[in-house]
Amino acid sequence: AVRAIEPLEAFGWTRGRLYFSDRPLGDVVAELRRYHRGWIIVANRDAAAVRVSGGLSLEDPDAAMAELARLSGMRMTRVAGRLLILR
């Protein structure tokens, strides 16, 4: 099926950014996992279902996750520099 796309959301990565509009937090985190060298975990289903909109720089995935936590009202915990947990 053919559907319209939002160019910034589809191609923002070519400019080092991730854009999203009214997407579940779990989906956005799945995209960010591709740029993070460790593990990223969303602690529960309720948190993963929270809908978020915004744009994040992909240059520093840890900072992007901290901003995503702020946008979604979640808390981020960093463990040993490689594990990020959102809850």
PyMOL Python script that loads the backbone (N, CA, C, O; Angstrom):
from pymol import cmd

cmd.read_pdbstr("""\
ATOM      1  N   ALA A   1       0.837  -1.182   0.000  1.00  0.00           N
ATOM      2  CA  ALA A   1       0.000   0.000   0.000  1.00  0.00           C
ATOM      3  C   ALA A   1       0.885   1.250   0.000  1.00  0.00           C
ATOM      4  O   ALA A   1       1.919   1.300   0.666  1.00  0.00           O
ATOM      5  N   VAL A   2       0.464   2.223  -0.740  1.00  0.00           N
ATOM      6  CA  VAL A   2       1.188   3.485  -0.815  1.00  0.00           C
ATOM      7  C   VAL A   2       0.667   4.414   0.270  1.00  0.00           C
ATOM      8  O   VAL A   2      -0.541   4.527   0.474  1.00  0.00           O
ATOM      9  N   ARG A   3       1.591   5.082   0.971  1.00  0.00           N
ATOM     10  CA  ARG A   3       1.179   6.044   1.988  1.00  0.00           C
ATOM     11  C   ARG A   3       2.163   7.203   1.998  1.00  0.00           C
ATOM     12  O   ARG A   3       3.317   7.056   1.596  1.00  0.00           O
ATOM     13  N   ALA A   4       1.704   8.342   2.456  1.00  0.00           N
ATOM     14  CA  ALA A   4       2.550   9.528   2.537  1.00  0.00           C
ATOM     15  C   ALA A   4       3.551   9.370   3.681  1.00  0.00           C
ATOM     16  O   ALA A   4       3.263   8.731   4.693  1.00  0.00           O
ATOM     17  N   ILE A   5       4.721   9.959   3.503  1.00  0.00           N
ATOM     18  CA  ILE A   5       5.729   9.938   4.557  1.00  0.00           C
ATOM     19  C   ILE A   5       6.106  11.370   4.913  1.00  0.00           C
ATOM     20  O   ILE A   5       5.926  12.295   4.121  1.00  0.00           O
ATOM     21  N   GLU A   6       6.627  11.527   6.109  1.00  0.00           N
ATOM     22  CA  GLU A   6       7.173  12.805   6.546  1.00  0.00           C
ATOM     23  C   GLU A   6       8.666  12.768   6.222  1.00  0.00           C
ATOM     24  O   GLU A   6       9.401  11.989   6.828  1.00  0.00           O
ATOM     25  N   PRO A   7       9.133  13.600   5.272  1.00  0.00           N
ATOM     26  CA  PRO A   7      10.536  13.536   4.853  1.00  0.00           C
ATOM     27  C   PRO A   7      11.544  13.656   5.998  1.00  0.00           C
ATOM     28  O   PRO A   7      12.541  12.933   6.010  1.00  0.00           O
ATOM     29  N   LEU A   8      11.308  14.549   6.957  1.00  0.00           N
ATOM     30  CA  LEU A   8      12.256  14.683   8.068  1.00  0.00           C
ATOM     31  C   LEU A   8      12.345  13.392   8.876  1.00  0.00           C
ATOM     32  O   LEU A   8      13.434  12.982   9.278  1.00  0.00           O
ATOM     33  N   GLU A   9      11.206  12.755   9.112  1.00  0.00           N
ATOM     34  CA  GLU A   9      11.213  11.506   9.882  1.00  0.00           C
ATOM     35  C   GLU A   9      11.904  10.394   9.103  1.00  0.00           C
ATOM     36  O   GLU A   9      12.624   9.583   9.685  1.00  0.00           O
ATOM     37  N   ALA A  10      11.692  10.352   7.805  1.00  0.00           N
ATOM     38  CA  ALA A  10      12.249   9.276   6.992  1.00  0.00           C
ATOM     39  C   ALA A  10      13.739   9.453   6.709  1.00  0.00           C
ATOM     40  O   ALA A  10      14.477   8.471   6.630  1.00  0.00           O
ATOM     41  N   PHE A  11      14.185  10.706   6.554  1.00  0.00           N
ATOM     42  CA  PHE A  11      15.555  10.935   6.103  1.00  0.00           C
ATOM     43  C   PHE A  11      16.394  11.810   7.038  1.00  0.00           C
ATOM     44  O   PHE A  11      17.501  12.207   6.672  1.00  0.00           O
ATOM     45  N   GLY A  12      15.893  12.116   8.229  1.00  0.00           N
ATOM     46  CA  GLY A  12      16.633  12.946   9.173  1.00  0.00           C
ATOM     47  C   GLY A  12      17.980  12.360   9.537  1.00  0.00           C
ATOM     48  O   GLY A  12      18.922  13.103   9.810  1.00  0.00           O
ATOM     49  N   TRP A  13      18.092  11.031   9.546  1.00  0.00           N
ATOM     50  CA  TRP A  13      19.354  10.379   9.896  1.00  0.00           C
ATOM     51  C   TRP A  13      20.479  10.794   8.952  1.00  0.00           C
ATOM     52  O   TRP A  13      21.647  10.753   9.338  1.00  0.00           O
ATOM     53  N   THR A  14      20.149  11.195   7.713  1.00  0.00           N
ATOM     54  CA  THR A  14      21.194  11.615   6.776  1.00  0.00           C
ATOM     55  C   THR A  14      21.833  12.927   7.208  1.00  0.00           C
ATOM     56  O   THR A  14      22.904  13.290   6.722  1.00  0.00           O
ATOM     57  N   ARG A  15      21.175  13.641   8.124  1.00  0.00           N
ATOM     58  CA  ARG A  15      21.704  14.892   8.673  1.00  0.00           C
ATOM     59  C   ARG A  15      22.106  14.729  10.141  1.00  0.00           C
ATOM     60  O   ARG A  15      22.352  15.709  10.843  1.00  0.00           O
ATOM     61  N   GLY A  16      22.168  13.470  10.590  1.00  0.00           N
ATOM     62  CA  GLY A  16      22.592  13.205  11.965  1.00  0.00           C
ATOM     63  C   GLY A  16      21.523  13.478  13.004  1.00  0.00           C
ATOM     64  O   GLY A  16      21.836  13.742  14.165  1.00  0.00           O
ATOM     65  N   ARG A  17      20.255  13.416  12.592  1.00  0.00           N
ATOM     66  CA  ARG A  17      19.149  13.684  13.521  1.00  0.00           C
ATOM     67  C   ARG A  17      18.085  12.614  13.364  1.00  0.00           C
ATOM     68  O   ARG A  17      17.940  12.002  12.305  1.00  0.00           O
ATOM     69  N   LEU A  18      17.344  12.404  14.443  1.00  0.00           N
ATOM     70  CA  LEU A  18      16.206  11.493  14.440  1.00  0.00           C
ATOM     71  C   LEU A  18      14.979  12.323  14.795  1.00  0.00           C
ATOM     72  O   LEU A  18      14.907  12.912  15.874  1.00  0.00           O
ATOM     73  N   TYR A  19      14.015  12.366  13.880  1.00  0.00           N
ATOM     74  CA  TYR A  19      12.767  13.101  14.103  1.00  0.00           C
ATOM     75  C   TYR A  19      11.625  12.105  14.251  1.00  0.00           C
ATOM     76  O   TYR A  19      11.601  11.073  13.581  1.00  0.00           O
ATOM     77  N   PHE A  20      10.686  12.417  15.128  1.00  0.00           N
ATOM     78  CA  PHE A  20       9.555  11.526  15.349  1.00  0.00           C
ATOM     79  C   PHE A  20       8.357  12.353  15.791  1.00  0.00           C
ATOM     80  O   PHE A  20       8.500  13.371  16.469  1.00  0.00           O
ATOM     81  N   SER A  21       7.185  11.902  15.400  1.00  0.00           N
ATOM     82  CA  SER A  21       5.954  12.620  15.727  1.00  0.00           C
ATOM     83  C   SER A  21       4.899  11.630  16.213  1.00  0.00           C
ATOM     84  O   SER A  21       4.474  10.742  15.475  1.00  0.00           O
ATOM     85  N   ASP A  22       4.482  11.801  17.481  1.00  0.00           N
ATOM     86  CA  ASP A  22       3.441  10.972  18.084  1.00  0.00           C
ATOM     87  C   ASP A  22       3.734   9.478  17.932  1.00  0.00           C
ATOM     88  O   ASP A  22       2.867   8.698  17.536  1.00  0.00           O
ATOM     89  N   ARG A  23       4.971   9.097  18.255  1.00  0.00           N
ATOM     90  CA  ARG A  23       5.366   7.691  18.177  1.00  0.00           C
ATOM     91  C   ARG A  23       5.549   7.117  19.562  1.00  0.00           C
ATOM     92  O   ARG A  23       5.902   7.849  20.486  1.00  0.00           O
ATOM     93  N   PRO A  24       5.317   5.821  19.733  1.00  0.00           N
ATOM     94  CA  PRO A  24       5.554   5.194  21.031  1.00  0.00           C
ATOM     95  C   PRO A  24       7.042   5.278  21.407  1.00  0.00           C
ATOM     96  O   PRO A  24       7.919   5.098  20.562  1.00  0.00           O
ATOM     97  N   LEU A  25       7.298   5.551  22.662  1.00  0.00           N
ATOM     98  CA  LEU A  25       8.665   5.658  23.165  1.00  0.00           C
ATOM     99  C   LEU A  25       9.481   4.415  22.809  1.00  0.00           C
ATOM    100  O   LEU A  25      10.650   4.524  22.438  1.00  0.00           O
ATOM    101  N   GLY A  26       8.877   3.251  22.918  1.00  0.00           N
ATOM    102  CA  GLY A  26       9.577   2.006  22.592  1.00  0.00           C
ATOM    103  C   GLY A  26      10.089   1.979  21.158  1.00  0.00           C
ATOM    104  O   GLY A  26      11.176   1.460  20.901  1.00  0.00           O
ATOM    105  N   ASP A  27       9.318   2.533  20.214  1.00  0.00           N
ATOM    106  CA  ASP A  27       9.743   2.581  18.812  1.00  0.00           C
ATOM    107  C   ASP A  27      10.920   3.541  18.631  1.00  0.00           C
ATOM    108  O   ASP A  27      11.863   3.243  17.898  1.00  0.00           O
ATOM    109  N   VAL A  28      10.861   4.685  19.298  1.00  0.00           N
ATOM    110  CA  VAL A  28      11.938   5.668  19.190  1.00  0.00           C
ATOM    111  C   VAL A  28      13.220   5.103  19.800  1.00  0.00           C
ATOM    112  O   VAL A  28      14.303   5.273  19.239  1.00  0.00           O
ATOM    113  N   VAL A  29      13.100   4.438  20.936  1.00  0.00           N
ATOM    114  CA  VAL A  29      14.269   3.815  21.574  1.00  0.00           C
ATOM    115  C   VAL A  29      14.861   2.750  20.653  1.00  0.00           C
ATOM    116  O   VAL A  29      16.082   2.631  20.555  1.00  0.00           O
ATOM    117  N   ALA A  30      14.019   1.982  19.982  1.00  0.00           N
ATOM    118  CA  ALA A  30      14.517   0.966  19.045  1.00  0.00           C
ATOM    119  C   ALA A  30      15.366   1.611  17.949  1.00  0.00           C
ATOM    120  O   ALA A  30      16.380   1.045  17.541  1.00  0.00           O
ATOM    121  N   GLU A  31      14.965   2.777  17.476  1.00  0.00           N
ATOM    122  CA  GLU A  31      15.764   3.496  16.481  1.00  0.00           C
ATOM    123  C   GLU A  31      17.096   3.956  17.081  1.00  0.00           C
ATOM    124  O   GLU A  31      18.145   3.821  16.451  1.00  0.00           O
ATOM    125  N   LEU A  32      17.048   4.494  18.291  1.00  0.00           N
ATOM    126  CA  LEU A  32      18.279   4.984  18.935  1.00  0.00           C
ATOM    127  C   LEU A  32      19.256   3.862  19.246  1.00  0.00           C
ATOM    128  O   LEU A  32      20.464   4.096  19.287  1.00  0.00           O
ATOM    129  N   ARG A  33      18.765   2.655  19.465  1.00  0.00           N
ATOM    130  CA  ARG A  33      19.653   1.515  19.766  1.00  0.00           C
ATOM    131  C   ARG A  33      20.671   1.303  18.652  1.00  0.00           C
ATOM    132  O   ARG A  33      21.780   0.828  18.898  1.00  0.00           O
ATOM    133  N   ARG A  34      20.296   1.650  17.444  1.00  0.00           N
ATOM    134  CA  ARG A  34      21.200   1.458  16.307  1.00  0.00           C
ATOM    135  C   ARG A  34      22.447   2.331  16.404  1.00  0.00           C
ATOM    136  O   ARG A  34      23.463   2.033  15.775  1.00  0.00           O
ATOM    137  N   TYR A  35      22.377   3.403  17.186  1.00  0.00           N
ATOM    138  CA  TYR A  35      23.481   4.362  17.278  1.00  0.00           C
ATOM    139  C   TYR A  35      24.231   4.293  18.609  1.00  0.00           C
ATOM    140  O   TYR A  35      25.248   4.964  18.781  1.00  0.00           O
ATOM    141  N   HIS A  36      23.739   3.491  19.545  1.00  0.00           N
ATOM    142  CA  HIS A  36      24.335   3.377  20.879  1.00  0.00           C
ATOM    143  C   HIS A  36      25.202   2.124  20.933  1.00  0.00           C
ATOM    144  O   HIS A  36      24.811   1.072  20.427  1.00  0.00           O
ATOM    145  N   ARG A  37      26.378   2.236  21.546  1.00  0.00           N
ATOM    146  CA  ARG A  37      27.320   1.106  21.588  1.00  0.00           C
ATOM    147  C   ARG A  37      27.018   0.088  22.673  1.00  0.00           C
ATOM    148  O   ARG A  37      27.687  -0.943  22.754  1.00  0.00           O
ATOM    149  N   GLY A  38      26.041   0.352  23.495  1.00  0.00           N
ATOM    150  CA  GLY A  38      25.705  -0.586  24.562  1.00  0.00           C
ATOM    151  C   GLY A  38      24.256  -1.029  24.455  1.00  0.00           C
ATOM    152  O   GLY A  38      23.719  -1.191  23.359  1.00  0.00           O
ATOM    153  N   TRP A  39      23.640  -1.221  25.591  1.00  0.00           N
ATOM    154  CA  TRP A  39      22.256  -1.667  25.675  1.00  0.00           C
ATOM    155  C   TRP A  39      21.366  -0.511  26.116  1.00  0.00           C
ATOM    156  O   TRP A  39      21.771   0.326  26.923  1.00  0.00           O
ATOM    157  N   ILE A  40      20.164  -0.476  25.584  1.00  0.00           N
ATOM    158  CA  ILE A  40      19.140   0.473  26.034  1.00  0.00           C
ATOM    159  C   ILE A  40      17.905  -0.347  26.353  1.00  0.00           C
ATOM    160  O   ILE A  40      17.433  -1.130  25.529  1.00  0.00           O
ATOM    161  N   ILE A  41      17.384  -0.157  27.565  1.00  0.00           N
ATOM    162  CA  ILE A  41      16.223  -0.924  28.014  1.00  0.00           C
ATOM    163  C   ILE A  41      15.123   0.041  28.445  1.00  0.00           C
ATOM    164  O   ILE A  41      15.376   1.007  29.165  1.00  0.00           O
ATOM    165  N   VAL A  42      13.898  -0.235  27.995  1.00  0.00           N
ATOM    166  CA  VAL A  42      12.724   0.464  28.513  1.00  0.00           C
ATOM    167  C   VAL A  42      12.139  -0.472  29.555  1.00  0.00           C
ATOM    168  O   VAL A  42      11.760  -1.599  29.236  1.00  0.00           O
ATOM    169  N   ALA A  43      12.062  -0.014  30.800  1.00  0.00           N
ATOM    170  CA  ALA A  43      11.794  -0.874  31.953  1.00  0.00           C
ATOM    171  C   ALA A  43      10.411  -1.523  31.977  1.00  0.00           C
ATOM    172  O   ALA A  43      10.251  -2.595  32.561  1.00  0.00           O
ATOM    173  N   ASN A  44       9.419  -0.905  31.363  1.00  0.00           N
ATOM    174  CA  ASN A  44       8.096  -1.532  31.404  1.00  0.00           C
ATOM    175  C   ASN A  44       7.259  -1.149  30.196  1.00  0.00           C
ATOM    176  O   ASN A  44       7.575  -0.198  29.480  1.00  0.00           O
ATOM    177  N   ARG A  45       6.194  -1.897  29.980  1.00  0.00           N
ATOM    178  CA  ARG A  45       5.327  -1.683  28.814  1.00  0.00           C
ATOM    179  C   ARG A  45       4.635  -0.329  28.839  1.00  0.00           C
ATOM    180  O   ARG A  45       4.453   0.301  27.798  1.00  0.00           O
ATOM    181  N   ASP A  46       4.248   0.115  30.026  1.00  0.00           N
ATOM    182  CA  ASP A  46       3.590   1.426  30.127  1.00  0.00           C
ATOM    183  C   ASP A  46       4.520   2.525  29.634  1.00  0.00           C
ATOM    184  O   ASP A  46       4.089   3.429  28.919  1.00  0.00           O
ATOM    185  N   ALA A  47       5.786   2.454  30.009  1.00  0.00           N
ATOM    186  CA  ALA A  47       6.761   3.446  29.559  1.00  0.00           C
ATOM    187  C   ALA A  47       6.962   3.354  28.049  1.00  0.00           C
ATOM    188  O   ALA A  47       7.047   4.383  27.378  1.00  0.00           O
ATOM    189  N   ALA A  48       7.037   2.154  27.511  1.00  0.00           N
ATOM    190  CA  ALA A  48       7.244   1.962  26.075  1.00  0.00           C
ATOM    191  C   ALA A  48       6.075   2.488  25.253  1.00  0.00           C
ATOM    192  O   ALA A  48       6.253   2.849  24.090  1.00  0.00           O
ATOM    193  N   ALA A  49       4.891   2.537  25.836  1.00  0.00           N
ATOM    194  CA  ALA A  49       3.702   2.977  25.110  1.00  0.00           C
ATOM    195  C   ALA A  49       3.504   4.494  25.121  1.00  0.00           C
ATOM    196  O   ALA A  49       2.676   5.006  24.368  1.00  0.00           O
ATOM    197  N   VAL A  50       4.248   5.225  25.962  1.00  0.00           N
ATOM    198  CA  VAL A  50       4.111   6.678  26.024  1.00  0.00           C
ATOM    199  C   VAL A  50       4.420   7.269  24.649  1.00  0.00           C
ATOM    200  O   VAL A  50       5.443   6.937  24.050  1.00  0.00           O
ATOM    201  N   ARG A  51       3.547   8.141  24.146  1.00  0.00           N
ATOM    202  CA  ARG A  51       3.726   8.747  22.828  1.00  0.00           C
ATOM    203  C   ARG A  51       4.559  10.021  22.948  1.00  0.00           C
ATOM    204  O   ARG A  51       4.320  10.856  23.820  1.00  0.00           O
ATOM    205  N   VAL A  52       5.547  10.157  22.051  1.00  0.00           N
ATOM    206  CA  VAL A  52       6.452  11.293  22.098  1.00  0.00           C
ATOM    207  C   VAL A  52       6.633  11.900  20.709  1.00  0.00           C
ATOM    208  O   VAL A  52       6.447  11.236  19.689  1.00  0.00           O
ATOM    209  N   SER A  53       6.995  13.166  20.702  1.00  0.00           N
ATOM    210  CA  SER A  53       7.301  13.889  19.467  1.00  0.00           C
ATOM    211  C   SER A  53       8.539  14.737  19.717  1.00  0.00           C
ATOM    212  O   SER A  53       8.730  15.258  20.816  1.00  0.00           O
ATOM    213  N   GLY A  54       9.374  14.875  18.701  1.00  0.00           N
ATOM    214  CA  GLY A  54      10.548  15.727  18.848  1.00  0.00           C
ATOM    215  C   GLY A  54      11.632  15.376  17.857  1.00  0.00           C
ATOM    216  O   GLY A  54      11.392  14.685  16.868  1.00  0.00           O
ATOM    217  N   GLY A  55      12.817  15.857  18.133  1.00  0.00           N
ATOM    218  CA  GLY A  55      13.977  15.593  17.294  1.00  0.00           C
ATOM    219  C   GLY A  55      15.207  15.477  18.173  1.00  0.00           C
ATOM    220  O   GLY A  55      15.364  16.231  19.133  1.00  0.00           O
ATOM    221  N   LEU A  56      16.078  14.537  17.848  1.00  0.00           N
ATOM    222  CA  LEU A  56      17.270  14.286  18.659  1.00  0.00           C
ATOM    223  C   LEU A  56      18.503  14.205  17.777  1.00  0.00           C
ATOM    224  O   LEU A  56      18.436  13.721  16.646  1.00  0.00           O
ATOM    225  N   SER A  57      19.627  14.678  18.293  1.00  0.00           N
ATOM    226  CA  SER A  57      20.898  14.538  17.600  1.00  0.00           C
ATOM    227  C   SER A  57      21.398  13.110  17.786  1.00  0.00           C
ATOM    228  O   SER A  57      21.307  12.549  18.877  1.00  0.00           O
ATOM    229  N   LEU A  58      21.921  12.534  16.724  1.00  0.00           N
ATOM    230  CA  LEU A  58      22.454  11.182  16.793  1.00  0.00           C
ATOM    231  C   LEU A  58      23.951  11.160  17.088  1.00  0.00           C
ATOM    232  O   LEU A  58      24.542  10.086  17.197  1.00  0.00           O
ATOM    233  N   GLU A  59      24.570  12.333  17.218  1.00  0.00           N
ATOM    234  CA  GLU A  59      26.010  12.405  17.484  1.00  0.00           C
ATOM    235  C   GLU A  59      26.377  11.865  18.862  1.00  0.00           C
ATOM    236  O   GLU A  59      27.450  11.286  19.035  1.00  0.00           O
ATOM    237  N   ASP A  60      25.499  12.050  19.837  1.00  0.00           N
ATOM    238  CA  ASP A  60      25.748  11.591  21.205  1.00  0.00           C
ATOM    239  C   ASP A  60      24.505  10.833  21.684  1.00  0.00           C
ATOM    240  O   ASP A  60      23.603  11.437  22.265  1.00  0.00           O
ATOM    241  N   PRO A  61      24.450   9.520  21.447  1.00  0.00           N
ATOM    242  CA  PRO A  61      23.262   8.753  21.808  1.00  0.00           C
ATOM    243  C   PRO A  61      22.895   8.831  23.290  1.00  0.00           C
ATOM    244  O   PRO A  61      21.712   8.787  23.628  1.00  0.00           O
ATOM    245  N   ASP A  62      23.888   8.945  24.183  1.00  0.00           N
ATOM    246  CA  ASP A  62      23.577   9.062  25.613  1.00  0.00           C
ATOM    247  C   ASP A  62      22.817  10.356  25.895  1.00  0.00           C
ATOM    248  O   ASP A  62      21.836  10.357  26.639  1.00  0.00           O
ATOM    249  N   ALA A  63      23.275  11.454  25.299  1.00  0.00           N
ATOM    250  CA  ALA A  63      22.582  12.738  25.472  1.00  0.00           C
ATOM    251  C   ALA A  63      21.204  12.689  24.826  1.00  0.00           C
ATOM    252  O   ALA A  63      20.252  13.267  25.352  1.00  0.00           O
ATOM    253  N   ALA A  64      21.087  12.007  23.694  1.00  0.00           N
ATOM    254  CA  ALA A  64      19.785  11.864  23.034  1.00  0.00           C
ATOM    255  C   ALA A  64      18.817  11.095  23.932  1.00  0.00           C
ATOM    256  O   ALA A  64      17.640  11.443  24.028  1.00  0.00           O
ATOM    257  N   MET A  65      19.319  10.049  24.588  1.00  0.00           N
ATOM    258  CA  MET A  65      18.464   9.278  25.495  1.00  0.00           C
ATOM    259  C   MET A  65      18.049  10.117  26.700  1.00  0.00           C
ATOM    260  O   MET A  65      16.908  10.026  27.154  1.00  0.00           O
ATOM    261  N   ALA A  66      18.957  10.926  27.215  1.00  0.00           N
ATOM    262  CA  ALA A  66      18.613  11.800  28.347  1.00  0.00           C
ATOM    263  C   ALA A  66      17.516  12.782  27.932  1.00  0.00           C
ATOM    264  O   ALA A  66      16.586  13.037  28.697  1.00  0.00           O
ATOM    265  N   GLU A  67      17.625  13.323  26.735  1.00  0.00           N
ATOM    266  CA  GLU A  67      16.596  14.240  26.231  1.00  0.00           C
ATOM    267  C   GLU A  67      15.281  13.504  26.006  1.00  0.00           C
ATOM    268  O   GLU A  67      14.217  14.043  26.310  1.00  0.00           O
ATOM    269  N   LEU A  68      15.335  12.294  25.485  1.00  0.00           N
ATOM    270  CA  LEU A  68      14.129  11.495  25.289  1.00  0.00           C
ATOM    271  C   LEU A  68      13.455  11.194  26.619  1.00  0.00           C
ATOM    272  O   LEU A  68      12.228  11.221  26.712  1.00  0.00           O
ATOM    273  N   ALA A  69      14.241  10.909  27.644  1.00  0.00           N
ATOM    274  CA  ALA A  69      13.687  10.683  28.986  1.00  0.00           C
ATOM    275  C   ALA A  69      12.971  11.937  29.466  1.00  0.00           C
ATOM    276  O   ALA A  69      11.882  11.860  30.034  1.00  0.00           O
ATOM    277  N   ARG A  70      13.590  13.097  29.234  1.00  0.00           N
ATOM    278  CA  ARG A  70      12.969  14.363  29.641  1.00  0.00           C
ATOM    279  C   ARG A  70      11.663  14.598  28.871  1.00  0.00           C
ATOM    280  O   ARG A  70      10.656  14.982  29.466  1.00  0.00           O
ATOM    281  N   LEU A  71      11.675  14.372  27.562  1.00  0.00           N
ATOM    282  CA  LEU A  71      10.474  14.580  26.741  1.00  0.00           C
ATOM    283  C   LEU A  71       9.318  13.677  27.171  1.00  0.00           C
ATOM    284  O   LEU A  71       8.155  14.075  27.114  1.00  0.00           O
ATOM    285  N   SER A  72       9.648  12.473  27.595  1.00  0.00           N
ATOM    286  CA  SER A  72       8.610  11.491  27.919  1.00  0.00           C
ATOM    287  C   SER A  72       8.226  11.472  29.395  1.00  0.00           C
ATOM    288  O   SER A  72       7.299  10.765  29.790  1.00  0.00           O
ATOM    289  N   GLY A  73       8.938  12.248  30.209  1.00  0.00           N
ATOM    290  CA  GLY A  73       8.649  12.253  31.641  1.00  0.00           C
ATOM    291  C   GLY A  73       9.199  11.042  32.365  1.00  0.00           C
ATOM    292  O   GLY A  73       8.774  10.737  33.479  1.00  0.00           O
ATOM    293  N   MET A  74      10.143  10.347  31.741  1.00  0.00           N
ATOM    294  CA  MET A  74      10.755   9.163  32.346  1.00  0.00           C
ATOM    295  C   MET A  74      12.069   9.550  33.022  1.00  0.00           C
ATOM    296  O   MET A  74      12.549  10.676  32.893  1.00  0.00           O
ATOM    297  N   ARG A  75      12.632   8.590  33.740  1.00  0.00           N
ATOM    298  CA  ARG A  75      13.960   8.759  34.332  1.00  0.00           C
ATOM    299  C   ARG A  75      14.918   7.819  33.616  1.00  0.00           C
ATOM    300  O   ARG A  75      14.550   6.697  33.267  1.00  0.00           O
ATOM    301  N   MET A  76      16.141   8.275  33.399  1.00  0.00           N
ATOM    302  CA  MET A  76      17.156   7.447  32.775  1.00  0.00           C
ATOM    303  C   MET A  76      18.235   7.127  33.807  1.00  0.00           C
ATOM    304  O   MET A  76      18.715   8.002  34.527  1.00  0.00           O
ATOM    305  N   THR A  77      18.597   5.860  33.857  1.00  0.00           N
ATOM    306  CA  THR A  77      19.686   5.418  34.723  1.00  0.00           C
ATOM    307  C   THR A  77      20.791   4.869  33.837  1.00  0.00           C
ATOM    308  O   THR A  77      20.533   4.057  32.948  1.00  0.00           O
ATOM    309  N   ARG A  78      22.016   5.306  34.074  1.00  0.00           N
ATOM    310  CA  ARG A  78      23.181   4.838  33.319  1.00  0.00           C
ATOM    311  C   ARG A  78      23.956   3.876  34.213  1.00  0.00           C
ATOM    312  O   ARG A  78      24.260   4.197  35.362  1.00  0.00           O
ATOM    313  N   VAL A  79      24.275   2.696  33.683  1.00  0.00           N
ATOM    314  CA  VAL A  79      25.012   1.692  34.444  1.00  0.00           C
ATOM    315  C   VAL A  79      26.297   1.349  33.670  1.00  0.00           C
ATOM    316  O   VAL A  79      26.248   0.889  32.529  1.00  0.00           O
ATOM    317  N   ALA A  80      27.434   1.582  34.316  1.00  0.00           N
ATOM    318  CA  ALA A  80      28.745   1.201  33.770  1.00  0.00           C
ATOM    319  C   ALA A  80      29.008   1.795  32.384  1.00  0.00           C
ATOM    320  O   ALA A  80      29.803   1.240  31.625  1.00  0.00           O
ATOM    321  N   GLY A  81      28.370   2.888  32.046  1.00  0.00           N
ATOM    322  CA  GLY A  81      28.637   3.570  30.782  1.00  0.00           C
ATOM    323  C   GLY A  81      28.102   2.902  29.530  1.00  0.00           C
ATOM    324  O   GLY A  81      28.150   3.497  28.454  1.00  0.00           O
ATOM    325  N   ARG A  82      27.599   1.694  29.638  1.00  0.00           N
ATOM    326  CA  ARG A  82      27.112   0.968  28.451  1.00  0.00           C
ATOM    327  C   ARG A  82      25.630   0.621  28.504  1.00  0.00           C
ATOM    328  O   ARG A  82      25.036   0.331  27.465  1.00  0.00           O
ATOM    329  N   LEU A  83      25.029   0.643  29.661  1.00  0.00           N
ATOM    330  CA  LEU A  83      23.629   0.264  29.820  1.00  0.00           C
ATOM    331  C   LEU A  83      22.820   1.491  30.208  1.00  0.00           C
ATOM    332  O   LEU A  83      23.136   2.167  31.187  1.00  0.00           O
ATOM    333  N   LEU A  84      21.776   1.777  29.441  1.00  0.00           N
ATOM    334  CA  LEU A  84      20.844   2.868  29.753  1.00  0.00           C
ATOM    335  C   LEU A  84      19.482   2.251  30.008  1.00  0.00           C
ATOM    336  O   LEU A  84      18.999   1.440  29.217  1.00  0.00           O
ATOM    337  N   ILE A  85      18.865   2.637  31.112  1.00  0.00           N
ATOM    338  CA  ILE A  85      17.545   2.119  31.480  1.00  0.00           C
ATOM    339  C   ILE A  85      16.583   3.288  31.600  1.00  0.00           C
ATOM    340  O   ILE A  85      16.843   4.237  32.340  1.00  0.00           O
ATOM    341  N   LEU A  86      15.475   3.223  30.878  1.00  0.00           N
ATOM    342  CA  LEU A  86      14.408   4.218  30.993  1.00  0.00           C
ATOM    343  C   LEU A  86      13.280   3.621  31.787  1.00  0.00           C
ATOM    344  O   LEU A  86      12.849   2.497  31.530  1.00  0.00           O
ATOM    345  N   ARG A  87      12.785   4.403  32.789  1.00  0.00           N
ATOM    346  CA  ARG A  87      11.646   3.937  33.561  1.00  0.00           C
ATOM    347  C   ARG A  87      10.847   5.119  34.038  1.00  0.00           C
ATOM    348  O   ARG A  87       9.833   4.946  34.715  1.00  0.00           O
TER     349      ARG A  87
END
""", "prot")
cmd.dss("prot")
cmd.show_as("cartoon", "prot")
cmd.util.cbc("prot")
cmd.orient("prot")
